[in-house]
């Protein structure tokens, strides 16, 4: 072990939404592989959530990841509203406010770590900037901001605020098609973004992205022109954070492996995987149209049908069950058409399976990077937040997906015929074959990038060299 590295410790401070937790837990695995101790700071129940749901590796098997669980004030834990006009999970806001109480325990932790470490390196989610701001009182501490969305999405959000950088003609034409932010967030969450924005401008030594130069180098370079991190142009694209090679299955009796065993029996590229993430609640009438459409498409499917998370996922009292047509689940399973999953699905393993030929997704950035790294084409159905712009990146910039539903059409009624048409286009048409070919080629390039000498590995090496200098 390099002597400098043994004197450096890393403190990971994730935001508590599932996608953000997942990203920084995966990043902890990558950093810890350099023999650096990683301290993961979060509220007790959210740390438990992150460990429970992570795929592709076991956090308990890595000895130099240390979990620091802190109690935060209790908060209201209302159910999601499937009929809300804006699909952003505003029922999380009480927990987002409660997590701000981590500022004091975080500061005490880094003060203690600073007594035995040459350098305390803080990697914090952008939305946790105000929590970590007191690190400036610790002389041997420095902070790096993690941006949880794509570089494409991050650039356009920042550019729309400043409009200082002159765009080339191609980029300007692309901007004319950028989905609006209308309906992406609630006003209450926008206020949180603005408050964190003022904090991180003062403190960041650079920015980390869960993306790759393989497919976002242009936007990573454009971001260097945006003066939003105290003038620094340092950014590192060290994604995909998720594992790109899935270890062999061992627990053949689990529900997950029963599902994967069903996939084993299907033809290559024949199954569409449908999942809209952890924060989307489907109204019953919409879910029924999707159900009928999947069955009528004539293609095999795995569909994750679950109510959106509450802020505390372990409070399972009175959780709504999404209603599907009577007898639907039993019928499609009996006839071998597909599988409806009511619980947590092994998404990485499903996407990495040779029988999976498409992914109907809300285009949360975790799902995008997992689909891209596994070489699976995406049917994009954005619901809120950064998803409309991630969907545009996948479909119109990378060409590795098609739209299931464009953001501009979000107010239209979902119909079974439209769902069936999208599945047929992605799985069975010439257009789908072209998109799949691009997705497969990009997946190969991304997986190669994480190997020794690959562009992702070089970026990660460069970042570790920076923090252990």
N, C-alpha and C positions, 0 to 999 in steps of 0.2 A: 504494500500500500504506500502511495506517495505521502510523504510526511505532511505536506501542506493540506492534503485532503483529510487527513486524520484530525486536523485542527479546525475544520470547517463543519458546521452543522446547518441543515436546511430546515426551515419552519414553513409548513404548508398551511395556508389559511383559505379553505374553500368557502364559497357561498353554499347555502343549504338546500337549494333546489336540486333535484336528483341528477340532472344532467351535469351540473357544475361539480357536485360531489364526486361523481363518477370520473370526470376528467382529472381532477387533482389527485384522486387516489391512484389512477393509472400512472400519472406523472411521478408519484412517489415511488412506484415500482421502478421506473426508468432511472430516476436519480439515485436510488439506493443501490443499483447495480454497480455504481462507481465507488462502492465502499464508503459512501457518505451517510451519516445518520440523518434520518428524516423524521421530523416531529409534526404529526398531523393534528391540527387544532380545530376542534369543533364542539358543538353541543352534543351531549351524551346520546340522545335518541338519533341524531343525524349521523353520528359516527357509526352507530349500530346499523342504520339503514345502508350506509355506504358499503360496509363490509358484507352485509347480507346479500346485496344485489350485484356486486362486482362479478364480472365473467372473465374466464380465461386464465385465472390464477387465484391463489389463496393468500390473502393479506397476512394470515396468521403464520404462514410458512417463511416469512421474511423477517429476520431477527432485527434488522436495523431500521425498521419502520416502527416508530413509537407513537401510540395514540394518546392524546391528551383530551379527555372528555370533561366538559364543564357544564354545570347546571346553569340554565338561563331561566328567567321568570316564566311562569306559566302563561299561556296565551290561548285565546279562543281557537277552537279547532272545527270550524263549520264545514259542512260538506260542500263539494263543488256544485255549481249551478249549471246543469246541462243546457239550459235555455237562455243563458246570458247572452246579451247582444254582442259583447266582446269576449272572445274565448280565452283571453289571458286569465290565468288562475289567480284572480284577485283575492280568493279566500286564503291565500298564503300570506297576505300582507301582515297580519298580526305576528306571525312567526318571523318574518323579515325584520320587523321592528324589535322583537325580543332578542334576536341574535346580536344586535348592536351592543348588548351588555357584555360581550366577550372582550371589549377593549381593555378593561383593567386586567383580567387574568392573562390575556395575551402579553401585555406589557411586562407583567411580573415574570412570565415564563422566559421571555427573551433576555430580561435582565439577569436571570439565574444562569441561562445558557451562556451568556456573554462572559461570565467569570471563568469558564473553563475552555472556551473556544476562541481560536484566533479570529474567526469571523462568523457572525450569525447572518445567514442568507434567508430572507423572507420572500416567499413566492405567494402572492395573495391574489385572489380573484378581484377583478376590477370592482365588483360590487361590495367588497370588504375593505376598500381603501380607508374609510374613516376608522375602522377597527385597528389598523396597523400603524396609523399615523404617528404614534408616540415612539416608534422605533428611532426617530431622529435624536432622542435623548440617550441612546445607547451608542457610544462612539464606534464600536466595531460591528455595527449592524448595517445592512443595506437591503433595499427592497426592490423586487421585480414584480411587475404587474402581469397577471395572466388574463388574456382576453378570450372569453369562452365561445365566441362565434367565429365564423370564417373571416379570413383577411378581406375577402370581397365585401362582405357585409360591414365589417369594421370600417373599411375605407370609405364606403359610401355614407355611413352614419356621420363620420368625422368631416368628410368633404362638404356635406350639406350644411354643417354648422359654420364652416369657414369660407368655403368657395374661393380660397386663395390660389390653389394650384390650377394652372391652365391645363385642360385636358386635351389629349390628342383627338383627332377626328373620330377614330374608332371607338374610343372610350366615351366620347360625348354622345355618339349615336346609341351606345349601350345604355347610357344614363336616361335617355328618352324613354326607355322601356322599364326602368326600375320600378318595382311595386312601391306604392305609397306606404307611409307609416300609419296611415289612418286605420284604426281597428287592431293594430298590433299590440298596443299596451293600454292599460287604464291610466288615467291622469295621476292616480295615487302612485303607481309604479314609476311614471315619468319623473315625479318629484324625487323619488329615491335615487334614480339615475343621476339627476342633476346634482344632488347633494354629494354623491360619491365622486362625480366628475370633478368637483372643486377640490376634493381631497387628493385624488391621485395626481393631479397636475403638479403638485408640489413635491412629490416624493419618489417617483419611479426612476430607477436606473436603467430601465429597458423593459421590453414587453415580450412575453412568450405567447406563442400561438399553437393550438392543437390543429396544425395543418401542415402542408408539405410544399416545398418549392417545386415538387414534381408537377403540381397543378395550380399553384397560387403565387408563383414567383412574381408575376407582374404586380399583383395587388400588395404584396409584401414590400416591394420596392416603392410603390406609390405611397404606402403608409409612412415611409421614412421621410417624406416631404411634409407630413402633417405634424405640426409642432404641438403635440398633446402630451408629451412626457418630459417636461422640463427641458425641452430642447434636444434631448438625446435621440439619436437615430438608431439605437441598438434594438434590433428585434431578432428573435430566433424562431424558426419554424421547426418544431421538434415533434410534429405529429406524423402518423397517427399515434396517439397515446395508447390506444387499445392494442392488445396483442394481435398480431396478424397471423400467427400460427397457433391453432388450438390443439391442446394436448389430447391424447387418446381418452376415450370414455372408460370409466372404471365402474361406476355405480349403476349397473344395468337395471336395477329395480326402481330407480327414481322416475317421477313423472316426466322429467326433462328427457331422460334417455328413452322412455317409451315413445315420446314425440320424435326424437331423432331416429329411433328404430323404424317408425312409420316412414320417415323421409328416406331411409335406406332402401325401401321397397319401390320408390318412385323413379321415373325416368330422369336422366340428367336435364337440368334447366326447365323442368316441367311444372314446378310449384311456385305460386306467388305467396310471399309472406306479407301479411297485412298487420301493421301496428302503428298506432298514432301516439305512442309515447305515454308518459306518466301524468300529463297535465291536461289532457283533453277528455271531456265528458261528452259522449254522443247522446243526443236525444233519442228516445226509443224509436220514433218514426224514421229517423235518419239511419239508425242501426239496422232496422228492418229492411230498408231499401238496399243497404250495402250487402246484407245477408242474401237477399234474393239475387242481386247482381252477381255476387261471387258464384252462386250456384248456377246461374244461367250462363255464365261465361264459358262453361265447359272445361275449365282448367282446374287442376287440384290447388288447394290453398291451405295455409295455416293462418288463422285469424286470432289475434289477441284481443279479446273483448273484456275490458275491465273498466270499472269506474276510475276516474282520475284520482290521484293521490289526495289525501288530506295532508295538511301541514305535518301532522304526526301520523305516520303511516301505521303505527302500532295501535292506534285507537280504531278498532274494527267494529265498533258497535253501530248498528243500523246502516251499514254500507249498502248503497243502492246496487241492485243487480240489473244490468242493462237487459231490456226485454227484446228477445228475438222471436220470429214466428214460431208458433206452437209446434213442438216436435223437431225443430230445425236441427239442433245440435246432434241429436241421436240419429236422425235420418242421414245427414251428410257423412257422419262417421261410419254408420253401418254400410252405406253404399260405397265408401272409400273415396268420396269426393274431396273431403277435407277434414280438418280438425279445428275445433273452436277451443281456444285456451282462455280460461277464466282467471288464471293466476299470473304468476311471473314466468315469462318465457326465456329460454336461453338464447337470446337474440344473436350474439356473436356466433354461436355454434350453428344456428339455423342459417345465417347468412353465409357461413363458411362451407356449408354442405353442397355437394355437387348437384343435388336435385333442385336446389333453390334457383329459380330462373328470373325472379323479379321481386321487388320490395315496394309495396305501396306504403308510403311514409308521410308523416307530417313535416319531415325535413328539419327536425331538431338537429343541431350540429353533431351530437354524438351519433345519431342514426346515420347521418350523411357520411361521416368519416368511416363508420363501420361498414356501410354499404360500399363505399368507394374502395376501401382497403381489401374487401373481399371480392371485388370485381362484379358486383351485382347491380344491374340497372334499376333505376328508381322511378316509380310512378308518384310524382310529387303532389301532395295535397296539404299545403301549408295552412296552419290554424291560427298562429299568433306569433308575437315576439320577432325574432330574427328569421323565422321560418320562410316567409315569402321571398326574402332575398337569397337565402340558402337554396331555395327551390329554383330560382332563376340561375344561380351559379351552376347547379347540376344540369338543368335542362338546356339552357341557351348558351352558356359559356363552355362547359365541359362536354356537352352533348352525350352524357351518360344516363339520361333519363328523359321522360316525357311528363307532361302535366296530366295528373288525374283531375285537378281542378285549379284553375288559375286564381290568383288572389283577387283579381277584379270581379270574379264570378262568385265570390264567397256568399253573397246574399241569395243566390238562386237555390231552389229546392233540389236536394239530392234525389236522383232517380236511379232505380235498379238498372235501367237500360244503359245509362251513362257509365255506371260502375262496370257492367259486363263488357262494354265497348273498350274501356281503358285496359282491362285485363287482357282482352284478346289482342289489342294493339301491342302491349308489352311482351306477352308470352308467345303469341302465335303469328304475328305479321312480319312482313319484310322490314318494316320500320323498326319493329322490336328487335329483329336480328341485328340490324345496323347499330342500334343503340347498345345492345348487349356486347357486340364486338368491341366497341369503344370502351365500355365499362370493364370488360375483361382485360383489355390491353392496359388501361390505366391502373387496374388492380395489381397487375404483375409489376408495373413500374413502381408503384407505391410500396409493395412488399419488398422489392429489391432495395429500395431506398433505406430500409432499416438495417440492412446487412452491413458488415464491416466495409468501409469505403463508400457506402451509399450516401446520398445527399442528406437524409435525415440523420444518419449516424454522425456525419461530419458536423451538422448543426448542433446536435446534442453534445458532442465532444467539445465544440467551441464554447458552448454555454458553461459546461463544467470547468473548462480551462479558465473562463472569466471569473467564476465564483471561487475557484481554488488558487488564483494567481498569487 
